[in-house]
């Protein structure tokens, strides 16, 4: 087994331990085709959910025409549904920003930094429940768990229209954060199930970029409600906004029950297509998932330096996101736009996010250079942060604000790395959860950088945006170097799994345990 770190380091010792386990595995004839149920390491509890289908599909050939047909079906049924849900989720998160200039702060008598805590409490609930929700996604069918969470979050979003005071509003936002905690980890797992590693970055870019569509639609819906005569509405416009988006979310949650939990059970594929799909993703060396929690994989999570880089990058990247997500509309009013105009001015932000992210994702897939996309993103974010922070010209500030729509590219790169470069289902689930905790920590801190004493310019918060993206750029370079070195060492050693280890791609091996695994760059 490879050791890309210094001898006697924790990671080196972890890989030596994995090597011992690997030798035991690969020397056992019990993992031969058709006998995987008996081996202690490859029992039904140990192997992937797709192992049975993999036995049946082994030897099938997926030609280019068939591959394209299966990819189109996955895009149509899986990527499209994830994109629509993600767009609505982003609208739900942005409702605070819209409502803040539609009367929310006035009606609930917010003062000082109270509005900052509205954004913070959402991510506090999100963070607290991230581990339980991620474990639920491993223990139970992914799509069904996700659908339950989506329906419940839609219901709570509708209830957010009811609070008459600050305390009850904060409570509903905290519960909403708890219920939205499962969505992104679920989408990361679904992406790794349905797409080859070289296809995952673009698909992750597509469903993540749908947040831009959510920003456009959310701004237009909020504007439509804001310009209406208040006497023609049954409740205040900002309250009605929560109801409308909540009902849409509930409908989508019901629809999500029809999303297959694995490709091997996809209702929109024929039996032959399901088997061919299994063969299509065999090269990922990750399978479909495993319902059993494995302590050895949990230990490996904390011995892998990548885990800490993912977490630190998520924190640094999400501090700007947490601030802009909650104060974006307020920042636009600071640039001289009235509240209604500010709602409309938020739509180009969504257009930049949607179009720019998909374009960069497409180019990155063509070149197979996802880390290069992250480098580009963070350099652009540093420039846009400087435009927000330092010029007094409002046009320059507006350009900086819109370019922040591209900030999510680096985030996409890192969650795509978790999907592609973290093998072993327990390891992937826990690593995803840790990443999302980092995501929450950043979003918790972000609104707090906007101090009421500095309103309406928030100079310190804008400088913090620049500093955070400089940190992200450094961590991206570090991760790239680590993965390049790991691949080089593995190539030089050229170790292989024992020839008797049939269907090893569906044996739930981690990236440390499998010497044939290579990290995507």
JOCOR-V146210 format. One record per residue. OMEGA is omega as a letter, one per 20 degrees, with the letter a starting at -180 (999 if undefined). Layout:
# JOCOR-V146210
{{OMEGA} {OMEGA}}
This chain:
# JOCOR-V146210
{{a} {r} {a} {a} {a} {r} {r} {r} {r} {a} {r} {r} {r} {a} {r} {r} {r} {r} {r} {r} {r} {a} {r} {a} {a} {r} {a} {r} {a} {a} {r} {a} {r} {a} {a} {a} {a} {a} {a} {a} {a} {r} {r} {r} {a} {a} {a} {r} {a} {a} {a} {r} {a} {r} {a} {a} {a} {r} {r} {r} {r} {r} {a} {r} {r} {r} {r} {r} {r} {r} {r} {a} {r} {r} {a} {a} {a} {a} {r} {a} {r} {a} {a} {a} {a} {r} {r} {r} {r} {r} {r} {r} {a} {a} {r} {a} {r} {a} {a} {r} {r} {r} {a} {a} {a} {a} {a} {r} {r} {r} {a} {a} {a} {a} {r} {a} {r} {r} {a} {a} {r} {a} {r} {r} {r} {a} {a} {a} {a} {a} {r} {a} {r} {r} {r} {r} {r} {a} {a} {a} {a} {a} {a} {r} {a} {a} {r} {r} {a} {r} {a} {r} {r} {r} {a} {r} {r} {a} {r} {r} {a} {a} {r} {r} {a} {a} {a} {r} {r} {a} {a} {r} {r} {r} {r} {r} {r} {a} {r} {a} {a} {a} {a} {r} {r} {a} {r} {r} {r} {r} {a} {r} {a} {a} {r} {a} {a} {r} {a} {a} {a} {a} {r} {r} {a} {a} {r} {a} {r} {r} {r} {r} {r} {r} {a} {a} {r} {r} {a} {r} {r} {r} {r} {r} {a} {a} {r} {r} {a} {a} {a} {a} {a} {r} {r} {a} {a} {r} {r} {r} {r} {a} {a} {a} {r} {r} {r} {a} {r} {r} {r} {r} {r} {r} {a} {r} {a} {r} {a} {r} {r} {r} {a} {r} {a} {a} {a} {r} {r} {r} {r} {r} {r} {r} {r} {r} {r} {r} {a} {a} {a} {a} {r} {a} {a} {r} {a} {a} {a} {a} {a} {a} {a} {a} {a} {r} {r} {r} {a} {r} {a} {r} {a} {a} {a} {r} {a} {r} {r} {a} {a} {r} {r} {r} {a} {a} {a} {r} {r} {a} {a} {r} {a} {a} {a} {a} {a} {a} {r} {r} {r} {r} {r} {r} {r} {a} {r} {a} {a} {r} {r} {r} {r} {a} {r} {a} {r} {r} {r} {r} {r} {a} {a} {a} {a} {a} {r} {r} {r} {r} {r} {r} {a} {r} {r} {a} {a} {a} {a} {a} {r} {r} {r} {r} {a} {a} {a} {r} {r} {r} {r} {r} {a} {r} {r} {r} {r} {a} {a} {a} {r} {r} {a} {r} {r} {r} {r} {r} {r} {r} {a} {r} {r} {r} {r} {a} {a} {a} {r} {r} {r} {r} {a} {r} {r} {r} {r} {r} {a} {a} {r} {a} {a} {a} {r} {r} {a} {a} {a} {r} {r} {a} {r} {r} {a} {r} {r} {r} {a} {r} {r} {r} {r} {a} {a} {a} {a} {r} {r} {a} {a} {a} {a} {r} {j} {a} {r} {a} {a} {r} {a} {r} {r} {r} {a} {a} {a} {a} {r} {r} {r} {r} {r} {a} {r} {r} {a} {r} {r} {a} {r} {a} {r} {a} {r} {r} {a} {r} {r} {r} {a} {r} {r} {r} {a} {r} {r} {a} {r} {a} {a} {a} {r} {a} {a} {r} {r} {r} {r} {r} {r} {a} {a} {a} {r} {a} {r} {a} {r} {a} {999}}
